[in-house]
Amino acid sequence: MFVVIDGRAVALSDNQHDHTLKQLDLPPDFVLVDATALLMHDTGNGTVEIPLPAGLVVAAFENRRGQRRYGVITI
């Protein structure tokens, strides 16, 4: 499987994908659909981009019903 992280396609094995689901305690019907190493924070005076430490990403997961879950994970 491939996921786009900050505009770059990254290949994930089934084991890696299963590990990402376990980190957020998600059921197996969720799929990693997008990720970024930048946390965006609206301060009220503008948006600040906060780079996460190496190896961490903010990830978006989605299931077949369109439900989304977000969290910070390691890949």
WOSUL-V96083 format. One record per residue. N is the residue number from 0. PHI is phi in whole degrees, -180 to 180 (NA if undefined). Layout:
BEGIN
n: (N & N)
phi: (PHI & PHI)
END
This chain:
BEGIN
n: (0 & 1 & 2 & 3 & 4 & 5 & 6 & 7 & 8 & 9 & 10 & 11 & 12 & 13 & 14 & 15 & 16 & 17 & 18 & 19 & 20 & 21 & 22 & 23 & 24 & 25 & 26 & 27 & 28 & 29 & 30 & 31 & 32 & 33 & 34 & 35 & 36 & 37 & 38 & 39 & 40 & 41 & 42 & 43 & 44 & 45 & 46 & 47 & 48 & 49 & 50 & 51 & 52 & 53 & 54 & 55 & 56 & 57 & 58 & 59 & 60 & 61 & 62 & 63 & 64 & 65 & 66 & 67 & 68 & 69 & 70 & 71 & 72 & 73 & 74)
phi: (NA & -118 & -133 & -95 & -118 & 52 & 81 & -116 & -75 & -124 & -83 & -121 & -76 & -60 & -64 & -63 & -64 & -60 & -64 & -65 & -63 & -65 & -62 & -108 & 56 & -98 & -70 & -67 & -81 & -87 & -127 & -70 & -112 & -164 & -156 & -148 & -92 & -114 & -90 & -98 & -130 & -89 & -85 & 95 & -111 & 143 & -100 & -112 & -97 & -113 & -70 & -81 & -59 & -52 & 93 & -104 & -141 & -85 & -117 & -113 & -116 & -140 & -106 & -66 & -87 & 86 & -72 & -115 & -133 & -126 & -174 & -96 & -136 & -106 & -116)
END
